[in-house]
Amino acid sequence: MTKPELLVTPVDVANARAVIEAGADAVMIGEEAFGLRLAGEFKRDDIKEVVEAAHDRNASVYVAMNALFHNDMLDRLPDYLAFLHEQRVDGIVFGDPAVLVNAKRHAPGIPLHWNTETTVTNWYTANYWGRKGSSRAVLARELNMDAVLEIKENAEVQIEVQVQGMTCMFQSKRTLVGNYMEFQGQDLAVQGRSKDRSLVLHDPERDVKYPIWEDWNGTHIMSPKDMCIIDELDEMIDAGVDSFKIDGIFKDGDYLIGVTRLYRQAIDQYCADPDRYSDEKETWLEQVKAIQPENRPIDSGFFFKESVY
């Protein structure tokens, strides 16, 4: 049985070190100008520091370059990729072919992870981008468990699956919601617009709140609940899914450390003794619930078609 990688998106350099100590095999970081929906902002000096700390602990560092690039950003790609190559990062996460083409020239040899968060919904797509040069496909969040297992069975590349955290429902390159509310001159149902550019849409009929991430890359409307499948890892481990991701968007460092420890225990336990994992998985689920923010209930996402949005 091959143990899957545990990948975490930390909020800052100190948190990156801490989640690695808590059991993360890899971290994904990046800079807002190049990466989408990052848990924290990591400038070049931060990336250098995280790479050094991670490599000292035999952990991997992936850098997000999965933004939607317009023409005015293309000239910045070669220099950034050359910097990442110089730092010996372990992977570049991309969604735009412009990154793929430039990486082959300016960051040769660094593994590329195809991640659009929405369009990797079948194994033909995963293998297509594998033949173009990617070594990993990050699956869409809207897939059920059967689809995930079928893709892994037929994939020619590594497969990464998100197992914890919020998911993106909608993205636009424009700050649509904030601009509209400002134009209207009223808050309406938007609560808490603040200096960190965060918004919350409240749906009183369903009694749920949708966080909105507005940044350099535009508007990102997020799910009202966090997915959590710490009690449903067994089939994917058996199938050989390569990486489980904990997404840290809108979470603090202590939460990420705690969740990382729980998933580390669950993965290690299943690989060592599947029967004991079955006996203890409900305990891990309850421990996750205990540290969840009050406004972020959990469900199983789309793995069993529980989420509705």
RAQUIGI-V987213 format. One record per residue. N is the residue number from 1. OMEGA is omega in radians with two decimals (NA if undefined). NEAR is the number of other C-alpha atoms within 12 Angstrom. Layout:
<<N;OMEGA;NEAR> <N;OMEGA;NEAR>>
This chain:
<<1;3.12;19> <2;-3.13;18> <3;3.14;25> <4;3.02;34> <5;3.01;34> <6;-3.04;43> <7;-3.09;40> <8;3.03;54> <9;-3.06;50> <10;-3.07;47> <11;3.11;35> <12;-3.05;34> <13;-3.14;33> <14;3.14;24> <15;3.08;36> <16;3.09;48> <17;-3.04;37> <18;-3.13;33> <19;3.04;42> <20;3.08;38> <21;-3.13;26> <22;3.06;31> <23;3.11;33> <24;3.06;42> <25;-3.09;38> <26;3.03;40> <27;3.02;54> <28;-3.09;50> <29;3.09;49> <30;-3.09;44> <31;-3.03;32> <32;-3.11;27> <33;-3.07;29> <34;-3.02;37> <35;-3.12;37> <36;2.93;41> <37;3.13;45> <38;3.10;41> <39;3.12;34> <40;-3.14;36> <41;-3.12;31> <42;3.07;34> <43;-3.02;24> <44;3.12;27> <45;3.09;18> <46;3.13;28> <47;3.10;40> <48;-3.08;25> <49;-3.13;25> <50;3.13;41> <51;3.14;37> <52;-3.12;23> <53;-3.11;27> <54;-3.10;35> <55;3.06;25> <56;-3.11;15> <57;3.13;22> <58;3.06;20> <59;-3.08;32> <60;3.08;36> <61;3.05;46> <62;-3.12;41> <63;-3.09;49> <64;2.97;43> <65;-3.03;44> <66;3.07;36> <67;3.04;38> <68;-2.98;31> <69;2.99;26> <70;-3.05;18> <71;-3.06;10> <72;3.13;10> <73;-2.99;20> <74;-3.13;23> <75;-3.13;15> <76;-3.05;21> <77;-3.09;34> <78;-3.11;24> <79;-3.13;20> <80;3.12;32> <81;3.10;39> <82;3.08;25> <83;3.14;25> <84;3.09;38> <85;3.12;30> <86;-3.12;20> <87;3.14;28> <88;3.05;28> <89;-2.99;40> <90;3.11;35> <91;3.07;36> <92;-3.11;48> <93;-3.04;42> <94;3.03;40> <95;-3.07;32> <96;3.10;31> <97;3.10;28> <98;3.09;27> <99;3.14;42> <100;-3.10;35> <101;-3.12;22> <102;-3.12;28> <103;3.14;34> <104;-3.12;24> <105;-2.97;18> <106;3.09;23> <107;-3.07;29> <108;3.08;26> <109;3.11;23> <110;3.11;33> <111;-3.13;32> <112;-3.12;41> <113;-3.12;42> <114;-3.06;42> <115;2.98;42> <116;3.14;32> <117;-3.10;30> <118;-2.95;22> <119;3.09;21> <120;-3.03;34> <121;3.10;31> <122;-3.04;30> <123;3.02;29> <124;3.12;21> <125;3.12;29> <126;-3.09;37> <127;3.08;29> <128;-3.13;20> <129;3.01;32> <130;3.12;27> <131;3.06;19> <132;3.09;24> <133;3.13;29> <134;3.14;36> <135;-3.10;32> <136;3.01;40> <137;3.09;47> <138;-2.99;47> <139;3.06;42> <140;-3.09;34> <141;-3.05;38> <142;-3.13;34> <143;3.03;30> <144;-3.04;25> <145;-3.13;32> <146;3.13;20> <147;3.11;27> <148;-3.10;39> <149;3.13;30> <150;3.10;24> <151;3.14;34> <152;-3.12;36> <153;-3.04;24> <154;-3.06;21> <155;3.05;34> <156;-3.14;25> <157;3.03;34> <158;3.14;33> <159;3.09;43> <160;-3.10;39> <161;3.03;49> <162;-3.11;45> <163;-3.06;46> <164;3.02;44> <165;-3.13;41> <166;-3.13;40> <167;-3.13;43> <168;3.11;34> <169;-3.02;27> <170;3.05;25> <171;2.98;27> <172;3.09;22> <173;-3.14;21> <174;3.05;19> <175;-2.94;25> <176;-3.01;23> <177;-3.14;35> <178;3.13;33> <179;-3.13;20> <180;-3.12;17> <181;3.08;19> <182;3.13;15> <183;3.13;12> <184;-3.14;12> <185;-3.14;11> <186;-3.13;15> <187;-3.06;20> <188;-3.10;20> <189;3.11;21> <190;-3.05;27> <191;2.93;22> <192;3.03;20> <193;-2.98;24> <194;-3.08;14> <195;3.11;10> <196;3.04;15> <197;-3.14;24> <198;3.10;28> <199;3.02;33> <200;3.03;31> <201;-3.12;29> <202;3.05;23> <203;-3.05;17> <204;-3.11;11> <205;3.13;7> <206;-3.12;12> <207;3.07;13> <208;3.12;21> <209;-3.10;28> <210;3.07;34> <211;3.10;36> <212;-3.11;39> <213;3.11;42> <214;-3.05;33> <215;3.12;33> <216;-3.04;25> <217;3.05;29> <218;-3.03;29> <219;3.11;30> <220;3.11;35> <221;-2.98;32> <222;-3.11;31> <223;-3.13;36> <224;3.14;32> <225;3.01;34> <226;2.98;39> <227;3.07;41> <228;3.10;42> <229;3.12;39> <230;3.13;46> <231;-3.10;34> <232;-3.09;32> <233;-2.92;43> <234;-3.10;32> <235;-3.12;26> <236;3.06;39> <237;3.11;34> <238;-3.11;21> <239;3.12;27> <240;3.05;30> <241;-2.90;38> <242;-3.03;34> <243;3.04;36> <244;-3.06;40> <245;2.96;41> <246;-3.10;45> <247;-3.02;39> <248;-3.13;39> <249;3.11;36> <250;3.08;35> <251;3.09;31> <252;-3.04;25> <253;-3.12;28> <254;3.10;23> <255;-3.10;33> <256;3.08;44> <257;-3.12;33> <258;-3.14;32> <259;3.10;44> <260;3.13;45> <261;-3.11;30> <262;3.12;37> <263;3.08;42> <264;3.12;34> <265;-3.09;30> <266;3.14;40> <267;-3.13;42> <268;-3.12;27> <269;-3.13;26> <270;-3.13;31> <271;3.14;25> <272;-3.04;18> <273;-3.10;17> <274;-3.13;23> <275;3.13;14> <276;3.04;19> <277;3.13;26> <278;-3.13;24> <279;-2.99;16> <280;-2.99;23> <281;3.11;28> <282;3.09;20> <283;3.11;20> <284;3.12;31> <285;3.12;31> <286;3.12;20> <287;3.04;25> <288;3.13;34> <289;-3.08;28> <290;-3.12;18> <291;3.09;24> <292;2.98;29> <293;-3.08;19> <294;-3.08;13> <295;-3.11;21> <296;3.03;28> <297;-3.12;27> <298;2.93;32> <299;-3.08;31> <300;3.11;32> <301;3.12;36> <302;-3.09;31> <303;3.11;31> <304;3.06;21> <305;-3.14;18> <306;-3.10;20> <307;3.05;25> <308;3.00;18> <309;NA;21>>
